[in-house]
Amino acid sequence: LPDDNLRVCELEEYLKTCDKQRKHIWAINDRCIVGNDEEHFYRGQILAIDDNKYHVKCIDYGNILENINDGHLFVLSDVTILEQLPLAQQCRLYGIDDSNQIKVINDIIKNIPTTECVTVDIENDENYQLWLVKLTRE
């Protein structure tokens, strides 16, 4: 994880300083640079287009920015950066159906007292197909 944090910081710096070129027509699954109102820039992938507003996944964080106008979307012209695999990996709780994932995670988080330290250990199998996440109270 520390290496990924470093790569995220390096990507943010690169995206902040690179040339911002606009594109007239965007399509679903296009990769792009997406900016927010605070002038932060991220690698994005367009998930949906609705009334000239875009839903864009920040592929190195996993969050989705909704109702983005095309003034915040820019061409990601650096092929090396464009083709680099996303740094965010989608995870889900084993044995919990998709519709209950967020509810269960929120329940776990709200039951951790703010005065306690919690250690998160992440292990993955040799094929990176299964991640075991352990929360340990200290």
CYANA upper distance limits for C-alpha pairs under 8 A (distance plus 0.5 A):
  1 LEU  CA      5 ASN  CA      6.76
  2 PRO  CA      6 LEU  CA      6.82
  3 ASP  CA      7 ARG  CA      6.72
  4 ASP  CA      8 VAL  CA      6.59
  4 ASP  CA     87 LEU  CA      7.27
  5 ASN  CA      9 CYS  CA      6.80
  6 LEU  CA     10 GLU  CA      6.68
  7 ARG  CA     11 LEU  CA      6.53
  8 VAL  CA     12 GLU  CA      6.64
  8 VAL  CA     60 ASP  CA      7.43
  8 VAL  CA     87 LEU  CA      8.14
  9 CYS  CA     13 GLU  CA      6.77
 10 GLU  CA     14 TYR  CA      6.68
 11 LEU  CA     15 LEU  CA      6.50
 11 LEU  CA     42 TYR  CA      8.30
 12 GLU  CA     16 LYS  CA      6.54
 12 GLU  CA     40 HIS  CA      8.08
 12 GLU  CA     41 PHE  CA      6.77
 12 GLU  CA     42 TYR  CA      6.86
 13 GLU  CA     17 THR  CA      6.95
 14 TYR  CA     18 CYS  CA      6.48
 15 LEU  CA     33 ILE  CA      7.74
 15 LEU  CA     41 PHE  CA      6.34
 15 LEU  CA     42 TYR  CA      7.26
 15 LEU  CA     43 ARG  CA      8.35
 16 LYS  CA     39 GLU  CA      8.41
 16 LYS  CA     40 HIS  CA      7.40
 16 LYS  CA     41 PHE  CA      6.33
 20 LYS  CA     74 PHE  CA      6.20
 20 LYS  CA     75 VAL  CA      7.36
 21 GLN  CA     74 PHE  CA      5.87
 21 GLN  CA     75 VAL  CA      5.99
 22 ARG  CA     71 GLY  CA      8.22
 22 ARG  CA     73 LEU  CA      7.30
 22 ARG  CA     74 PHE  CA      5.38
 22 ARG  CA     75 VAL  CA      6.49
 23 LYS  CA     73 LEU  CA      8.33
 23 LYS  CA     74 PHE  CA      7.10
 23 LYS  CA     75 VAL  CA      6.87
 26 TRP  CA     30 ASP  CA      7.21
 27 ALA  CA     46 ILE  CA      7.56
 27 ALA  CA     49 ILE  CA      8.27
 28 ILE  CA     45 GLN  CA      8.31
 28 ILE  CA     46 ILE  CA      5.59
 28 ILE  CA     47 LEU  CA      5.98
 28 ILE  CA     48 ALA  CA      6.33
 28 ILE  CA     49 ILE  CA      7.55
 29 ASN  CA     45 GLN  CA      6.07
 29 ASN  CA     46 ILE  CA      5.46
 29 ASN  CA     47 LEU  CA      6.43
 30 ASP  CA     45 GLN  CA      6.08
 30 ASP  CA     46 ILE  CA      6.00
 31 ARG  CA     43 ARG  CA      7.70
 31 ARG  CA     44 GLY  CA      6.08
 31 ARG  CA     45 GLN  CA      4.92
 31 ARG  CA     46 ILE  CA      7.07
 31 ARG  CA     75 VAL  CA      8.39
 31 ARG  CA     76 LEU  CA      7.37
 31 ARG  CA     82 LEU  CA      7.46
 32 CYS  CA     43 ARG  CA      6.44
 32 CYS  CA     44 GLY  CA      5.61
 32 CYS  CA     45 GLN  CA      6.62
 32 CYS  CA     46 ILE  CA      8.21
 32 CYS  CA     73 LEU  CA      7.00
 32 CYS  CA     74 PHE  CA      6.23
 32 CYS  CA     75 VAL  CA      5.73
 32 CYS  CA     76 LEU  CA      5.40
 32 CYS  CA     82 LEU  CA      8.43
 33 ILE  CA     41 PHE  CA      6.92
 33 ILE  CA     42 TYR  CA      6.09
 33 ILE  CA     43 ARG  CA      5.33
 33 ILE  CA     44 GLY  CA      6.14
 33 ILE  CA     73 LEU  CA      6.28
 33 ILE  CA     74 PHE  CA      5.45
 33 ILE  CA     75 VAL  CA      6.65
 33 ILE  CA     76 LEU  CA      6.13
 34 VAL  CA     41 PHE  CA      6.08
 34 VAL  CA     42 TYR  CA      5.86
 34 VAL  CA     43 ARG  CA      6.79
 34 VAL  CA     44 GLY  CA      6.29
 34 VAL  CA     56 VAL  CA      8.16
 34 VAL  CA     58 CYS  CA      8.34
 34 VAL  CA     72 HIS  CA      6.12
 34 VAL  CA     73 LEU  CA      5.27
 34 VAL  CA     74 PHE  CA      6.87
 35 GLY  CA     39 GLU  CA      6.56
 35 GLY  CA     40 HIS  CA      6.03
 35 GLY  CA     41 PHE  CA      4.84
 35 GLY  CA     42 TYR  CA      6.93
 35 GLY  CA     72 HIS  CA      5.50
 35 GLY  CA     73 LEU  CA      7.06
 36 ASN  CA     40 HIS  CA      6.17
 36 ASN  CA     41 PHE  CA      7.22
 36 ASN  CA     72 HIS  CA      7.11
 42 TYR  CA     58 CYS  CA      6.61
 42 TYR  CA     59 ILE  CA      8.41
 42 TYR  CA     60 ASP  CA      8.11
 43 ARG  CA     58 CYS  CA      6.26
 43 ARG  CA     59 ILE  CA      6.50
 43 ARG  CA     60 ASP  CA      7.28
 43 ARG  CA     76 LEU  CA      8.42
 44 GLY  CA     56 VAL  CA      6.35
 44 GLY  CA     57 LYS  CA      5.80
 44 GLY  CA     58 CYS  CA      5.01
 44 GLY  CA     59 ILE  CA      5.96
 45 GLN  CA     56 VAL  CA      5.92
 45 GLN  CA     57 LYS  CA      5.74
 45 GLN  CA     58 CYS  CA      7.24
 45 GLN  CA     59 ILE  CA      7.17
 46 ILE  CA     54 TYR  CA      7.23
 46 ILE  CA     55 HIS  CA      6.50
 46 ILE  CA     56 VAL  CA      4.96
 46 ILE  CA     57 LYS  CA      6.93
 47 LEU  CA     54 TYR  CA      8.01
 47 LEU  CA     55 HIS  CA      5.99
 47 LEU  CA     56 VAL  CA      6.05
 47 LEU  CA     57 LYS  CA      7.18
 48 ALA  CA     54 TYR  CA      6.32
 48 ALA  CA     55 HIS  CA      5.61
 48 ALA  CA     56 VAL  CA      7.78
 49 ILE  CA     53 LYS  CA      6.20
 49 ILE  CA     54 TYR  CA      5.15
 49 ILE  CA     55 HIS  CA      6.91
 50 ASP  CA     54 TYR  CA      6.85
 50 ASP  CA     67 ASN  CA      8.50
 52 ASN  CA     69 ASN  CA      7.24
 52 ASN  CA     70 ASP  CA      8.04
 53 LYS  CA     66 GLU  CA      8.29
 53 LYS  CA     67 ASN  CA      5.26
 53 LYS  CA     68 ILE  CA      5.77
 53 LYS  CA     69 ASN  CA      5.54
 53 LYS  CA     70 ASP  CA      7.71
 54 TYR  CA     66 GLU  CA      6.81
 54 TYR  CA     67 ASN  CA      5.71
 54 TYR  CA     68 ILE  CA      5.39
 54 TYR  CA     69 ASN  CA      6.77
 54 TYR  CA     70 ASP  CA      8.00
 55 HIS  CA     64 ILE  CA      7.17
 55 HIS  CA     65 LEU  CA      6.19
 55 HIS  CA     66 GLU  CA      4.87
 55 HIS  CA     67 ASN  CA      6.31
 55 HIS  CA     68 ILE  CA      6.92
 56 VAL  CA     64 ILE  CA      6.03
 56 VAL  CA     65 LEU  CA      5.71
 56 VAL  CA     66 GLU  CA      6.95
 56 VAL  CA     68 ILE  CA      8.02
 57 LYS  CA     62 GLY  CA      6.85
 57 LYS  CA     63 ASN  CA      6.32
 57 LYS  CA     64 ILE  CA      4.76
 57 LYS  CA     65 LEU  CA      6.73
 58 CYS  CA     62 GLY  CA      5.99
 58 CYS  CA     63 ASN  CA      6.09
 58 CYS  CA     64 ILE  CA      6.54
 58 CYS  CA     65 LEU  CA      7.85
 59 ILE  CA     63 ASN  CA      8.11
 59 ILE  CA     86 PRO  CA      5.68
 59 ILE  CA     87 LEU  CA      7.24
 59 ILE  CA     88 ALA  CA      6.54
 60 ASP  CA     86 PRO  CA      5.68
 60 ASP  CA     87 LEU  CA      4.91
 60 ASP  CA     88 ALA  CA      5.16
 61 TYR  CA     87 LEU  CA      7.50
 61 TYR  CA     88 ALA  CA      5.60
 62 GLY  CA     88 ALA  CA      5.92
 62 GLY  CA     89 GLN  CA      7.80
 62 GLY  CA     90 GLN  CA      7.75
 68 ILE  CA     72 HIS  CA      7.16
 69 ASN  CA     73 LEU  CA      7.89
 76 LEU  CA     81 ILE  CA      8.23
 76 LEU  CA     82 LEU  CA      6.67
 77 SER  CA     82 LEU  CA      7.59
 78 ASP  CA     82 LEU  CA      6.46
 79 VAL  CA     83 GLU  CA      6.46
 80 THR  CA     84 GLN  CA      6.62
 91 CYS  CA    131 TRP  CA      8.28
 92 ARG  CA     96 ILE  CA      8.34
 92 ARG  CA     98 ASP  CA      8.35
 92 ARG  CA    101 GLN  CA      7.35
 93 LEU  CA    101 GLN  CA      7.20
 96 ILE  CA    100 ASN  CA      6.96
 96 ILE  CA    101 GLN  CA      6.73
 97 ASP  CA    101 GLN  CA      6.98
100 ASN  CA    104 VAL  CA      6.66
101 GLN  CA    105 ILE  CA      6.72
102 ILE  CA    106 ASN  CA      6.54
103 LYS  CA    107 ASP  CA      6.65
104 VAL  CA    108 ILE  CA      6.74
105 ILE  CA    109 ILE  CA      6.73
106 ASN  CA    110 LYS  CA      6.57
107 ASP  CA    111 ASN  CA      6.81
108 ILE  CA    112 ILE  CA      7.29
112 ILE  CA    116 GLU  CA      7.57
116 GLU  CA    137 ARG  CA      7.44
116 GLU  CA    138 GLU  CA      7.33
117 CYS  CA    137 ARG  CA      6.57
117 CYS  CA    138 GLU  CA      5.99
118 VAL  CA    135 LEU  CA      6.74
118 VAL  CA    136 THR  CA      5.93
118 VAL  CA    137 ARG  CA      5.17
118 VAL  CA    138 GLU  CA      6.54
119 THR  CA    134 LYS  CA      8.33
119 THR  CA    135 LEU  CA      6.17
119 THR  CA    136 THR  CA      5.58
119 THR  CA    137 ARG  CA      6.99
119 THR  CA    138 GLU  CA      7.75
120 VAL  CA    133 VAL  CA      7.20
120 VAL  CA    134 LYS  CA      6.16
120 VAL  CA    135 LEU  CA      5.35
120 VAL  CA    136 THR  CA      7.08
121 ASP  CA    132 LEU  CA      8.41
121 ASP  CA    133 VAL  CA      6.14
121 ASP  CA    134 LYS  CA      5.68
121 ASP  CA    135 LEU  CA      7.23
122 ILE  CA    131 TRP  CA      7.04
122 ILE  CA    132 LEU  CA      6.14
122 ILE  CA    133 VAL  CA      5.11
122 ILE  CA    134 LYS  CA      7.11
123 GLU  CA    131 TRP  CA      6.02
123 GLU  CA    132 LEU  CA      5.57
123 GLU  CA    133 VAL  CA      7.06
124 ASN  CA    128 TYR  CA      6.07
124 ASN  CA    129 GLN  CA      7.72
124 ASN  CA    130 LEU  CA      6.04
124 ASN  CA    131 TRP  CA      4.73
124 ASN  CA    132 LEU  CA      6.55
125 ASP  CA    129 GLN  CA      6.89
125 ASP  CA    130 LEU  CA      6.14
125 ASP  CA    131 TRP  CA      7.17
